[in-house]
């Protein structure tokens, strides 16, 4: 055969295309007691199952179960999640321990909601326990209850308790229609949207009855950083401000979680797909370019304001020799302005002859 082409030109192609699992921000977890979560098909020892339709839910749950009611609210919106997770726990254990076990078994979910189980006092205790568990994690918890004291000036109700704890990752909702899981409808409407691209206020919920609240009740709920569903100018909307118990906006928390995850994932991909990123000006440029790309994605999503992104990279000649010896690039910083959302408008006009 004589001389072959590969005797002259040898081509080796290395595929630097390793992938990682991206954190998701659109999947809710419906969490309820073991006795009320008997998966009817397959192994009944499953701690959780993943569903992508209400029909799939109905293969496991009767329409009278709390799990079905919660799922119906989630899947019943014009915009709905691609999938939901239903998990179950043993009431003989603490709710926090069972949430930790659920996270270990399947942590690919972002927003927690609890089924309605027990008396109101039991539900309040569960909300408090879940809020404490969720706070140190990059997840959120949306709770709903119709505790009468919430709409008064009392300071011992669950909304006041959560607000006093300044929880950034738990939002509380008041609704007399809480049996139909308005928080599930709210999650079902908002989670499919890109993080940072929406406000959680003003959302219209299918299948949920709006409350007829007095001005005093509205004032008290807002003062406690509670959310509610009411009719304004003939339209049923999420009112309050779409906030966590601390007063921070839900969309801000979710957007920050999303941005943090995408930056970490992007930089990690650069590290694992390169032979190495050198500790040089060129190497630092690789990191800066990826960071800028991720921040621009946040601008494109209307989470950050265009033109406000500023990245500061360390001076290569001033790097700490010890950190360089440890291969640790420190002091990469960025600043940007949140885009926020318009919740109230004031217009002044003048008409003349």
C-alpha positions in Angstrom: 0.0 0.0 0.0 3.0 2.3 0.2 3.0 5.5 2.1 -0.3 6.5 3.8 -1.6 9.9 4.6 -1.3 9.3 8.3 2.4 8.5 7.8 2.8 12.2 6.8 0.0 14.0 8.7 -1.0 12.6 12.1 -4.2 14.1 13.5 -5.4 13.4 17.0 -8.5 15.2 18.2 -9.2 15.5 21.9 -12.8 16.3 22.8 -12.8 18.9 25.5 -16.6 18.5 25.9 -17.1 17.2 29.4 -20.5 18.1 30.8 -21.8 18.6 34.3 -25.3 18.5 35.7 -26.7 22.0 36.0 -28.6 23.0 39.0 -32.3 23.4 38.3 -34.6 26.2 39.5 -38.0 25.1 38.2 -38.8 21.9 40.0 -41.0 21.9 43.1 -41.1 19.2 45.9 -44.4 18.3 47.4 -43.6 16.8 50.8 -46.1 14.9 52.9 -46.4 12.2 55.6 -45.8 8.5 54.7 -49.3 7.4 55.6 -50.8 9.8 53.0 -48.3 9.1 50.3 -48.7 5.4 49.4 -47.4 5.1 45.9 -49.8 2.5 44.5 -47.7 1.2 41.6 -44.3 -0.4 41.8 -42.3 -0.4 45.0 -44.2 1.3 47.8 -40.9 1.9 49.7 -39.9 4.7 47.4 -39.1 7.9 49.3 -40.0 10.0 46.3 -41.2 9.9 42.7 -41.0 12.3 39.8 -44.0 13.1 37.7 -44.5 15.1 34.5 -48.3 15.3 34.3 -51.5 15.1 36.4 -52.3 11.8 34.7 -49.1 10.3 36.0 -50.0 11.5 39.5 -53.4 9.8 39.2 -51.8 6.5 38.7 -50.5 6.7 42.3 -52.9 9.0 44.1 -56.6 9.3 44.4 -58.1 12.7 43.7 -59.1 13.0 47.4 -55.4 12.9 48.6 -53.5 16.0 49.6 -50.7 15.0 47.1 -53.2 15.0 44.2 -54.6 18.4 45.3 -51.2 19.9 45.5 -50.2 18.5 42.1 -53.4 19.7 40.5 -52.6 23.3 41.6 -49.0 23.0 40.3 -50.1 21.5 36.9 -53.3 23.5 36.6 -51.7 26.8 35.5 -51.4 28.1 31.9 -47.7 27.9 32.4 -46.7 24.8 34.3 -43.5 23.0 35.5 -42.0 20.3 33.3 -42.0 18.0 36.3 -42.6 17.9 40.0 -41.3 15.7 42.8 -43.5 14.1 45.4 -41.7 13.0 48.5 -42.9 11.4 51.7 -41.7 11.3 55.3 -42.2 9.4 58.5 -44.0 11.4 61.1 -42.1 9.5 63.8 -39.0 11.4 62.7 -38.5 15.2 62.8 -39.4 17.1 59.7 -35.9 18.5 59.4 -34.3 15.1 59.5 -36.7 13.8 56.9 -36.0 16.7 54.7 -32.3 16.0 55.0 -33.0 12.4 54.1 -35.1 13.5 51.1 -32.3 15.8 49.9 -29.8 13.0 50.1 -32.1 10.6 48.2 -33.0 13.2 45.6 -31.8 16.8 45.8 -32.8 17.9 42.2 -35.6 20.2 43.3 -35.7 23.9 44.2 -39.0 24.9 45.8 -40.6 23.2 48.8 -44.3 23.0 49.6 -45.9 20.9 52.3 -49.2 19.0 52.2 -52.0 19.9 54.6 -51.8 17.4 57.4 -53.0 17.5 61.0 -54.6 20.4 62.9 -53.7 24.0 62.2 -51.3 24.0 65.1 -49.5 21.0 63.5 -49.3 22.8 60.2 -47.9 25.9 61.9 -45.2 23.8 63.6 -44.3 22.1 60.3 -44.0 25.5 58.6 -41.6 26.7 61.3 -39.5 23.5 61.1 -39.3 23.6 57.3 -38.4 27.3 57.3 -35.5 26.6 59.7 -34.3 23.7 57.5 -34.5 25.6 54.2 -32.7 28.7 55.3 -29.1 27.6 55.0 -29.7 25.9 51.7 -29.9 27.2 48.1 -33.6 26.4 47.9 -36.9 28.2 48.8 -40.0 27.3 50.7 -43.5 28.6 50.0 -46.0 28.1 52.8 -49.7 28.8 53.0 -52.2 28.8 55.8 -55.4 30.6 56.9 -54.4 31.4 60.5 -56.9 34.0 61.6 -54.3 36.0 63.6 -52.3 36.7 60.5 -54.8 39.3 59.3 -54.8 41.0 62.7 -52.1 43.1 64.5 -51.1 40.1 66.6 -47.4 39.3 66.7 -47.5 35.7 67.7 -48.9 34.2 64.4 -46.7 32.2 62.0 -46.1 35.2 59.6 -44.9 37.3 62.5 -42.7 34.4 63.7 -41.1 33.9 60.3 -40.6 37.7 59.9 -38.9 38.0 63.3 -36.5 35.2 62.2 -35.8 37.3 59.1 -36.0 34.2 56.9 -34.8 35.0 53.3 -35.9 31.6 51.9 -39.4 31.2 53.2 -42.4 33.0 51.9 -45.7 32.9 53.7 -49.1 33.2 52.1 -52.5 33.8 53.7 -55.5 32.3 51.9 -58.9 31.2 53.1 -58.8 28.8 50.1 -55.7 27.1 51.4 -57.2 23.7 51.0 -56.7 24.1 47.2 -53.0 24.8 47.6 -52.7 28.4 46.3 -49.0 28.3 47.0 -48.8 25.3 44.5 -50.6 27.4 41.9 -48.2 30.3 42.6 -45.2 28.0 42.2 -46.7 26.4 39.1 -47.1 29.8 37.5 -43.7 31.2 38.5 -41.2 28.4 38.5 -41.3 27.7 34.7 -40.2 31.3 34.1 -36.5 32.0 33.8 -35.0 33.1 37.2 -34.8 36.8 37.5 -37.1 37.4 34.5 -40.3 37.9 36.5 -41.8 39.4 39.6 -43.9 37.1 41.8 -46.4 39.9 42.4 -49.5 40.4 40.2 -49.6 36.7 39.1 -53.1 35.3 38.3 -53.7 31.8 39.6 -56.1 29.3 38.0 -58.4 27.3 40.3 -57.9 29.6 43.4 -60.5 31.8 45.0 -59.4 35.3 45.8 -60.0 36.6 49.4 -62.2 39.6 50.1 -60.0 41.3 52.6 -60.5 44.5 54.6 -58.1 47.4 54.3 -57.0 46.6 57.9 -56.3 43.0 57.0 -54.3 44.0 53.9 -52.3 46.5 56.0 -51.6 43.8 58.7 -50.5 41.2 56.1 -48.2 43.6 54.3 -46.7 44.7 57.7 -45.8 41.0 58.3 -44.3 40.5 54.9 -47.1 38.1 54.1 -48.5 37.5 50.6 -52.1 37.0 49.7 -54.5 36.6 46.7 -57.2 39.3 46.3 -59.3 41.0 43.6 -58.0 44.4 42.5 -60.0 46.3 39.8 -61.8 43.1 38.9 -58.7 41.0 38.4 -57.5 38.3 40.9 -53.8 38.8 41.6 -51.1 37.9 44.0 -50.9 40.9 46.3 -48.5 41.8 49.1 -45.2 42.3 47.3 -44.1 38.8 46.3 -41.6 38.7 49.2 -39.9 36.3 51.6 -40.6 36.6 55.3 -37.6 38.9 55.6 -39.1 41.3 53.1 -36.6 40.4 50.4 -38.2 39.7 47.0 -38.6 36.1 46.0 -37.4 36.8 42.5 -34.2 38.4 43.9 -33.4 35.3 46.0 -34.1 32.9 43.1 -32.2 35.1 40.6 -29.1 35.2 42.9 -29.3 31.4 43.4 -29.4 30.9 39.7 -26.6 33.3 39.0 -24.4 31.8 41.7 -24.9 28.3 40.3 -24.3 29.3 36.6 -21.1 31.1 37.4 -19.8 28.2 39.4 -20.8 25.7 36.7 -19.2 27.8 34.0 -15.9 28.2 35.7 -15.8 24.5 36.6 -16.4 23.6 33.0 -13.4 25.7 32.0 -11.2 24.0 34.6 -12.1 20.4 33.6 -12.1 20.9 29.8 -8.7 22.6 29.6 -5.4 20.8 30.0 -4.8 23.6 32.5 -5.5 27.3 33.0 -2.1 28.8 33.7 -1.5 31.3 36.4 -0.8 34.0 33.9 -2.5 37.0 32.4 -3.8 34.8 29.7 -5.1 32.3 32.2 -6.9 35.0 34.2 -8.5 36.2 31.0 -10.1 32.8 30.6 -11.7 33.1 34.0 -12.7 36.7 33.4 -14.3 36.0 30.0 -16.4 33.1 31.4 -17.5 35.3 34.3 -18.4 38.1 32.0 -20.4 35.7 29.8 -22.4 34.4 32.8 -23.1 38.0 34.0 -24.3 39.0 30.5 -26.8 36.1 30.6 -28.2 37.7 33.8 -28.4 41.0 31.9 -30.2 39.3 29.1 -32.7 37.8 31.6 -33.4 41.3 33.0 -32.0 40.3 36.3 -29.1 42.8 36.1 -29.0 46.2 34.5 -27.1 46.5 31.3 -23.9 48.7 31.5 -23.5 48.2 35.3 -21.5 45.0 35.3 -17.9 45.6 36.6 -15.4 42.9 37.0 -12.1 43.3 39.0 -9.4 40.8 38.4 -6.3 40.6 40.7 -3.0 42.0 39.5 -0.9 39.0 38.3 2.2 40.6 39.7 0.7 41.2 43.1 -0.7 37.8 43.8 0.1 36.2 47.1 2.9 33.7 46.4 1.4 31.2 49.0 -2.0 31.3 47.2 -0.2 30.9 43.9 1.7 27.9 45.2 -1.6 26.4 46.4 -3.0 27.2 42.9 -5.8 29.3 44.4 -7.0 32.3 42.4 -8.4 34.7 44.9 -9.8 38.2 44.9 -11.9 37.9 41.7 -14.7 40.3 42.2 -17.7 41.7 40.4 -20.4 44.3 41.0 -23.7 44.9 39.1 -27.0 46.6 39.7 -30.2 44.5 40.1 -32.9 45.3 37.6 -35.8 44.8 40.1 -39.4 45.3 38.9 -42.0 48.1 38.9 -44.7 47.4 41.6 -46.2 50.8 41.9 -46.6 53.8 39.6 -47.2 57.5 40.5 -48.1 59.8 37.6 -48.6 63.6 37.9 -50.4 65.4 35.1 -51.6 68.9 34.4 -54.4 69.8 32.0 -54.9 73.3 30.7 -57.2 75.2 28.4 
